[in-house]
């Protein structure tokens, strides 16, 4: 995913670092640090988990921070080192991670997916009615890819807000409004402490094989 990683670096907000780690084809995981574990995971999932942690540590070092263990919390979310926040995305044999300073960002969200039209049977789950209506105004050949962009934007926004709300919600909770490479994710109901109509800022990156979304919530 080196090409989409390069495209993502062009859209990162200030003082955020991105790094990539490959998932071994033989599913032999890289060495986990003390405190990092994924009980009961099959080999493929463990290799993915280890690669994600490796990418996050590389991003920490790119910020000038010491690499550290990144355990998994009871809710399965990463427990970031003190002073840092981040996000990890797995796709097509590699993992990408972004890391930033907690003094700058309350949350970061990254999602990367293969550039393939989102299947129509998923549209009612992923898309709000107004998003669906907007997609139908596009030429048929562009509709599925636009639905995919909305999907990755919602995934990235969900990751960015999770460290604040610690709540799980469905795709209908967020309304995505895309303008060129930028988008906002607007909450359609209260998710305490986030209130209805609060929005998260994001950017899209794309190449011929992948589409990606990056979201951030600034501190203050």
RADA-V296717 format. One record per residue. RES is the residue in one small letter. OMEGA is omega as a letter, one per 30 degrees, with the letter a starting at -180 (none if undefined). D_LAST is the distance of its C-alpha to the last C-alpha in whole Angstrom. Layout:
res->{RES & RES}
omega->{OMEGA & OMEGA}
d_last->{D_LAST & D_LAST}
//
This chain:
res->{x & x & x & x & x & x & x & x & x & x & x & x & x & x & x & x & x & x & x & x & x & x & x & x & x & x & x & x & x & x & x & x & x & x & x & x & x & x & x & x & x & x & x & x & x & x & x & x & x & x & x & x & x & x & x & x & x & x & x & x & x & x & x & x & x & x & x & x & x & x & x & x & x & x & x & x & x & x & x & x & x & x & x & x & x & x & x & x & x & x & x & x & x & x & x & x & x & x & x & x & x & x & x & x & x & x & x & x & x & x & x & x & x & x & x & x & x & x & x & x & x & x & x & x & x & x & x & x & x & x & x & x & x & x & x & x & x & x & x & x & x & x & x & x & x & x & x & x & x & x & x & x & x & x & x & x & x & x & x & x & x & x & x & x & x & x & x & x & x & x & x & x & x & x & x & x & x & x & x & x & x & x & x & x & x & x & x & x & x & x & x & x & x & x & x & x & x & x & x & x & x & x & x & x & x & x & x & x & x & x & x & x & x & x & x & x & x & x & x & x}
omega->{a & a & l & l & l & l & l & l & l & a & a & l & a & l & l & a & l & l & a & l & a & l & a & a & l & l & l & a & l & a & l & l & l & a & l & l & l & a & l & a & l & a & a & a & l & l & l & l & a & l & l & l & l & l & l & l & l & l & l & l & l & l & a & l & l & l & a & l & l & a & l & l & l & l & l & l & l & l & a & l & l & l & a & l & a & l & a & l & a & l & l & l & l & l & l & l & l & l & l & l & l & l & l & a & l & l & l & l & a & l & l & a & l & a & l & a & l & a & a & l & l & a & a & l & a & a & l & a & a & l & l & a & l & l & a & l & a & l & a & a & a & a & a & l & l & l & l & l & l & l & a & l & l & l & a & l & l & l & a & a & a & a & l & a & a & a & l & l & a & a & a & a & a & l & a & l & a & l & a & a & a & l & l & l & a & l & a & l & l & l & a & g & l & a & l & l & l & l & l & a & l & l & l & l & a & l & a & a & a & l & a & l & l & l & l & l & a & l & l & none}
d_last->{33 & 33 & 33 & 30 & 28 & 29 & 28 & 25 & 24 & 25 & 22 & 19 & 16 & 15 & 16 & 17 & 20 & 23 & 26 & 29 & 32 & 35 & 36 & 40 & 43 & 45 & 42 & 42 & 39 & 37 & 37 & 34 & 33 & 33 & 31 & 31 & 33 & 34 & 37 & 40 & 38 & 41 & 41 & 39 & 36 & 36 & 37 & 34 & 32 & 33 & 32 & 29 & 28 & 30 & 28 & 24 & 26 & 27 & 23 & 22 & 25 & 24 & 21 & 23 & 22 & 25 & 26 & 26 & 27 & 25 & 27 & 27 & 25 & 27 & 26 & 27 & 23 & 23 & 21 & 20 & 20 & 18 & 15 & 16 & 15 & 17 & 20 & 24 & 26 & 30 & 32 & 36 & 37 & 33 & 30 & 27 & 24 & 20 & 18 & 15 & 13 & 11 & 9 & 8 & 8 & 8 & 12 & 14 & 18 & 21 & 24 & 28 & 31 & 34 & 35 & 37 & 37 & 36 & 39 & 39 & 40 & 36 & 35 & 35 & 33 & 30 & 31 & 30 & 33 & 31 & 30 & 34 & 35 & 33 & 35 & 38 & 38 & 38 & 41 & 42 & 42 & 38 & 37 & 37 & 35 & 32 & 32 & 31 & 28 & 27 & 28 & 26 & 23 & 23 & 23 & 20 & 18 & 19 & 19 & 15 & 14 & 17 & 15 & 13 & 16 & 19 & 21 & 24 & 24 & 27 & 26 & 27 & 23 & 22 & 23 & 23 & 24 & 25 & 25 & 27 & 25 & 22 & 21 & 18 & 19 & 19 & 19 & 22 & 22 & 19 & 19 & 17 & 14 & 14 & 16 & 18 & 18 & 14 & 14 & 14 & 14 & 17 & 20 & 24 & 26 & 30 & 33 & 37 & 36 & 33 & 30 & 26 & 23 & 19 & 16 & 12 & 9 & 6 & 4 & 0}
//
